Amino acid sequence: MEHNMIGWFEIPVNDMDRAKAFYNVVFNINIQVQDFGGVLMGWFPFTEGKSGASGSLIKHEAYQSSDSQGILIYFSSSDVSNELGRIAAAGGRVVQPKTQISPDIGYMALFIDTEGNRIALHSRQ
């Protein structure tokens, strides 16, 4: 295989404006929203040629948020403490603080976003 296995992800939302505001604050980004015939998608920033997958927030009746089931998405960070410090103020909830996985792998943390999704963070420091 010539590329990484994961190419795209979608995070279900109930309220696109609320979710967009949450992720913009936590990650210090600017999500752009587009309407595809009633399917709202909020695009996470993406740069061609950089490692990692991109994805979007998605609002559609076929998508359901979950704080305990399904796939767990890990967002990469320089230090998970940066994002953890912004989660509560943005309306989310930290459910596992910064925790060392191992000295070789680094650290992780878990949070629940404003839409009820369980999301993880990972950093080397």
CYANA upper distance limits for C-alpha pairs under 8 A (distance plus 0.5 A):
  4 ASN  CA     52 GLY  CA      8.22
  6 ILE  CA     52 GLY  CA      8.39
  6 ILE  CA     53 ALA  CA      6.57
  7 GLY  CA     52 GLY  CA      8.42
  7 GLY  CA     53 ALA  CA      5.54
  7 GLY  CA     54 SER  CA      7.35
  8 TRP  CA     53 ALA  CA      6.08
  8 TRP  CA     54 SER  CA      5.81
  8 TRP  CA     55 GLY  CA      5.49
  9 PHE  CA     53 ALA  CA      8.04
  9 PHE  CA     54 SER  CA      7.08
  9 PHE  CA     55 GLY  CA      4.99
  9 PHE  CA     56 SER  CA      7.01
 10 GLU  CA     55 GLY  CA      6.02
 10 GLU  CA     56 SER  CA      5.44
 10 GLU  CA     57 LEU  CA      6.08
 10 GLU  CA     58 ILE  CA      6.62
 11 ILE  CA     55 GLY  CA      8.44
 11 ILE  CA     56 SER  CA      6.79
 11 ILE  CA     57 LEU  CA      5.19
 11 ILE  CA     58 ILE  CA      6.37
 11 ILE  CA     65 SER  CA      8.20
 11 ILE  CA    117 ASN  CA      8.17
 12 PRO  CA     57 LEU  CA      6.46
 12 PRO  CA     58 ILE  CA      5.51
 12 PRO  CA     59 LYS  CA      6.47
 12 PRO  CA     60 HIS  CA      8.19
 12 PRO  CA     63 TYR  CA      5.92
 12 PRO  CA     64 GLN  CA      6.31
 12 PRO  CA     65 SER  CA      5.89
 12 PRO  CA    115 GLU  CA      8.13
 12 PRO  CA    117 ASN  CA      8.11
 13 VAL  CA     19 ALA  CA      7.08
 13 VAL  CA     57 LEU  CA      6.95
 13 VAL  CA     58 ILE  CA      6.32
 13 VAL  CA     59 LYS  CA      5.67
 13 VAL  CA     60 HIS  CA      8.45
 13 VAL  CA     63 TYR  CA      8.25
 13 VAL  CA     64 GLN  CA      8.00
 13 VAL  CA     65 SER  CA      7.09
 13 VAL  CA    115 GLU  CA      5.97
 14 ASN  CA     59 LYS  CA      6.67
 14 ASN  CA     65 SER  CA      8.47
 14 ASN  CA    115 GLU  CA      6.60
 15 ASP  CA     19 ALA  CA      6.66
 15 ASP  CA     59 LYS  CA      7.92
 15 ASP  CA    115 GLU  CA      7.81
 16 MET  CA     20 LYS  CA      6.34
 16 MET  CA     40 LEU  CA      7.97
 16 MET  CA     42 GLY  CA      8.08
 16 MET  CA     57 LEU  CA      8.10
 16 MET  CA     58 ILE  CA      8.17
 16 MET  CA     59 LYS  CA      7.14
 17 ASP  CA     21 ALA  CA      6.63
 18 ARG  CA     22 PHE  CA      6.73
 18 ARG  CA    114 THR  CA      7.60
 19 ALA  CA     23 TYR  CA      6.78
 19 ALA  CA     57 LEU  CA      8.20
 19 ALA  CA    113 ASP  CA      8.20
 19 ALA  CA    114 THR  CA      6.64
 19 ALA  CA    115 GLU  CA      7.12
 20 LYS  CA     24 ASN  CA      6.48
 20 LYS  CA     31 ILE  CA      6.80
 20 LYS  CA     42 GLY  CA      7.52
 20 LYS  CA     57 LEU  CA      8.27
 21 ALA  CA     25 VAL  CA      6.71
 21 ALA  CA     90 ALA  CA      8.10
 22 PHE  CA     26 VAL  CA      6.66
 22 PHE  CA     87 ILE  CA      8.31
 22 PHE  CA     90 ALA  CA      5.70
 22 PHE  CA     91 GLY  CA      7.27
 22 PHE  CA     92 GLY  CA      8.10
 22 PHE  CA    113 ASP  CA      7.96
 22 PHE  CA    114 THR  CA      7.36
 23 TYR  CA     27 PHE  CA      6.34
 23 TYR  CA     28 ASN  CA      8.10
 23 TYR  CA     29 ILE  CA      7.84
 23 TYR  CA     31 ILE  CA      8.32
 24 ASN  CA     28 ASN  CA      5.70
 24 ASN  CA     29 ILE  CA      5.21
 24 ASN  CA     30 ASN  CA      5.99
 24 ASN  CA     31 ILE  CA      6.99
 25 VAL  CA     29 ILE  CA      7.58
 25 VAL  CA     86 ARG  CA      7.47
 25 VAL  CA     90 ALA  CA      6.88
 26 VAL  CA     83 GLU  CA      5.89
 26 VAL  CA     84 LEU  CA      8.26
 26 VAL  CA     86 ARG  CA      5.71
 26 VAL  CA     87 ILE  CA      6.28
 26 VAL  CA     90 ALA  CA      7.33
 27 PHE  CA     83 GLU  CA      6.79
 29 ILE  CA     44 PHE  CA      8.47
 29 ILE  CA     45 PRO  CA      7.85
 30 ASN  CA     44 PHE  CA      8.16
 30 ASN  CA     45 PRO  CA      7.82
 31 ILE  CA     42 GLY  CA      6.24
 31 ILE  CA     43 TRP  CA      5.91
 31 ILE  CA     44 PHE  CA      5.93
 31 ILE  CA     45 PRO  CA      7.23
 32 GLN  CA     42 GLY  CA      5.80
 32 GLN  CA     43 TRP  CA      5.83
 32 GLN  CA     44 PHE  CA      7.91
 33 VAL  CA     40 LEU  CA      7.25
 33 VAL  CA     41 MET  CA      5.96
 33 VAL  CA     42 GLY  CA      4.58
 33 VAL  CA     43 TRP  CA      6.77
 34 GLN  CA     40 LEU  CA      6.28
 34 GLN  CA     41 MET  CA      5.92
 34 GLN  CA     42 GLY  CA      6.94
 35 ASP  CA     39 VAL  CA      6.12
 35 ASP  CA     40 LEU  CA      5.04
 35 ASP  CA     41 MET  CA      6.94
 36 PHE  CA     40 LEU  CA      6.73
 36 PHE  CA     41 MET  CA      8.12
 38 GLY  CA     60 HIS  CA      8.11
 39 VAL  CA     58 ILE  CA      7.61
 39 VAL  CA     59 LYS  CA      6.44
 39 VAL  CA     60 HIS  CA      5.99
 40 LEU  CA     57 LEU  CA      8.47
 40 LEU  CA     58 ILE  CA      6.15
 40 LEU  CA     59 LYS  CA      5.58
 40 LEU  CA     60 HIS  CA      7.51
 41 MET  CA     56 SER  CA      6.51
 41 MET  CA     57 LEU  CA      5.96
 41 MET  CA     58 ILE  CA      5.07
 41 MET  CA     59 LYS  CA      7.04
 42 GLY  CA     56 SER  CA      5.61
 42 GLY  CA     57 LEU  CA      5.24
 42 GLY  CA     58 ILE  CA      6.93
 43 TRP  CA     55 GLY  CA      6.78
 43 TRP  CA     56 SER  CA      4.91
 43 TRP  CA     57 LEU  CA      7.04
 44 PHE  CA     54 SER  CA      6.96
 44 PHE  CA     55 GLY  CA      6.28
 44 PHE  CA     56 SER  CA      5.94
 44 PHE  CA     57 LEU  CA      8.23
 45 PRO  CA     54 SER  CA      7.84
 46 PHE  CA     54 SER  CA      6.49
 58 ILE  CA     63 TYR  CA      8.15
 59 LYS  CA     63 TYR  CA      7.56
 65 SER  CA    115 GLU  CA      7.03
 65 SER  CA    116 GLY  CA      6.20
 65 SER  CA    117 ASN  CA      5.68
 66 SER  CA     70 GLY  CA      7.72
 66 SER  CA    116 GLY  CA      6.32
 66 SER  CA    117 ASN  CA      5.35
 66 SER  CA    118 ARG  CA      6.93
 67 ASP  CA    112 ILE  CA      6.99
 67 ASP  CA    116 GLY  CA      6.04
 67 ASP  CA    117 ASN  CA      5.29
 67 ASP  CA    118 ARG  CA      4.94
 68 SER  CA    118 ARG  CA      7.07
 72 LEU  CA    118 ARG  CA      7.31
 72 LEU  CA    119 ILE  CA      6.57
 72 LEU  CA    120 ALA  CA      7.30
 73 ILE  CA    119 ILE  CA      6.10
 73 ILE  CA    120 ALA  CA      6.42
 74 TYR  CA    119 ILE  CA      6.94
 74 TYR  CA    120 ALA  CA      4.96
 74 TYR  CA    121 LEU  CA      5.53
 74 TYR  CA    122 HIS  CA      6.74
 75 PHE  CA    119 ILE  CA      8.34
 75 PHE  CA    120 ALA  CA      6.72
 75 PHE  CA    121 LEU  CA      5.30
 75 PHE  CA    122 HIS  CA      6.67
 76 SER  CA    121 LEU  CA      6.46
 76 SER  CA    122 HIS  CA      5.52
 76 SER  CA    123 SER  CA      6.51
 77 SER  CA     83 GLU  CA      8.48
 77 SER  CA    121 LEU  CA      7.30
 77 SER  CA    122 HIS  CA      6.41
 77 SER  CA    123 SER  CA      5.53
 78 SER  CA    123 SER  CA      6.00
 78 SER  CA    124 ARG  CA      7.51
 78 SER  CA    125 GLN  CA      7.48
 79 ASP  CA     83 GLU  CA      8.35
 79 ASP  CA    122 HIS  CA      8.16
 79 ASP  CA    123 SER  CA      5.68
 79 ASP  CA    124 ARG  CA      7.57
 79 ASP  CA    125 GLN  CA      6.07
 80 VAL  CA     84 LEU  CA      6.64
 80 VAL  CA     98 LYS  CA      7.16
 80 VAL  CA    107 TYR  CA      7.88
 80 VAL  CA    108 MET  CA      7.37
 80 VAL  CA    109 ALA  CA      7.47
 80 VAL  CA    121 LEU  CA      6.49
 80 VAL  CA    122 HIS  CA      6.69
 80 VAL  CA    123 SER  CA      6.28
 80 VAL  CA    125 GLN  CA      8.45
 81 SER  CA     85 GLY  CA      6.55
 81 SER  CA     98 LYS  CA      7.23
 82 ASN  CA     86 ARG  CA      7.66
 83 GLU  CA     87 ILE  CA      6.96
 84 LEU  CA     88 ALA  CA      8.38
 84 LEU  CA     94 VAL  CA      7.57
 84 LEU  CA     97 PRO  CA      8.23
 84 LEU  CA    109 ALA  CA      8.47
 86 ARG  CA     90 ALA  CA      6.76
 87 ILE  CA     91 GLY  CA      6.96
 87 ILE  CA     92 GLY  CA      5.60
 87 ILE  CA     93 ARG  CA      6.85
 87 ILE  CA     94 VAL  CA      7.47
 87 ILE  CA    111 PHE  CA      8.28
 87 ILE  CA    113 ASP  CA      8.42
 88 ALA  CA     92 GLY  CA      5.43
 88 ALA  CA     93 ARG  CA      5.99
 88 ALA  CA     94 VAL  CA      7.69
 91 GLY  CA    113 ASP  CA      7.78
 91 GLY  CA    114 THR  CA      6.25
 92 GLY  CA    111 PHE  CA      7.48
 92 GLY  CA    112 ILE  CA      6.12
 92 GLY  CA    113 ASP  CA      5.10
 92 GLY  CA    114 THR  CA      5.65
 93 ARG  CA    111 PHE  CA      6.00
 93 ARG  CA    112 ILE  CA      5.65
 93 ARG  CA    113 ASP  CA      7.17
 94 VAL  CA    109 ALA  CA      8.37
 94 VAL  CA    110 LEU  CA      6.63
 94 VAL  CA    111 PHE  CA      4.72
 94 VAL  CA    112 ILE  CA      6.89
 95 VAL  CA    109 ALA  CA      8.30
 95 VAL  CA    110 LEU  CA      6.01
 95 VAL  CA    111 PHE  CA      5.63
 95 VAL  CA    112 ILE  CA      7.46
 96 GLN  CA    109 ALA  CA      5.73
 96 GLN  CA    110 LEU  CA      5.33
 96 GLN  CA    111 PHE  CA      7.25
 97 PRO  CA    108 MET  CA      8.36
 97 PRO  CA    109 ALA  CA      5.67
 97 PRO  CA    110 LEU  CA      7.29
 98 LYS  CA    107 TYR  CA      6.81
 98 LYS  CA    108 MET  CA      6.07
 98 LYS  CA    109 ALA  CA      5.25
 99 THR  CA    107 TYR  CA      5.85
 99 THR  CA    108 MET  CA      5.90
 99 THR  CA    109 ALA  CA      6.65
100 GLN  CA    106 GLY  CA      6.31
100 GLN  CA    107 TYR  CA      4.79
100 GLN  CA    108 MET  CA      6.97
101 ILE  CA    105 ILE  CA      6.68
101 ILE  CA    106 GLY  CA      6.17
101 ILE  CA    107 TYR  CA      5.86
101 ILE  CA    108 MET  CA      7.24
102 SER  CA    106 GLY  CA      6.17
102 SER  CA    107 TYR  CA      7.88
105 ILE  CA    124 ARG  CA      6.94
106 GLY  CA    122 HIS  CA      7.79
106 GLY  CA    123 SER  CA      6.29
106 GLY  CA    124 ARG  CA      4.62
106 GLY  CA    125 GLN  CA      6.38
107 TYR  CA    122 HIS  CA      6.12
107 TYR  CA    123 SER  CA      5.81
107 TYR  CA    124 ARG  CA      6.53
107 TYR  CA    125 GLN  CA      6.97
108 MET  CA    120 ALA  CA      7.33
108 MET  CA    121 LEU  CA      5.80
108 MET  CA    122 HIS  CA      4.96
108 MET  CA    123 SER  CA      7.02
109 ALA  CA    120 ALA  CA      6.09
109 ALA  CA    121 LEU  CA      5.72
109 ALA  CA    122 HIS  CA      7.34
110 LEU  CA    118 ARG  CA      7.39
110 LEU  CA    119 ILE  CA      6.26
110 LEU  CA    120 ALA  CA      4.90
110 LEU  CA    121 LEU  CA      6.88
111 PHE  CA    118 ARG  CA      6.30
111 PHE  CA    119 ILE  CA      5.96
111 PHE  CA    120 ALA  CA      6.79
112 ILE  CA    116 GLY  CA      6.14
112 ILE  CA    117 ASN  CA      5.81
112 ILE  CA    118 ARG  CA      5.16
112 ILE  CA    119 ILE  CA      6.69
113 ASP  CA    117 ASN  CA      5.92
113 ASP  CA    118 ARG  CA      7.24
113 ASP  CA    119 ILE  CA      7.69
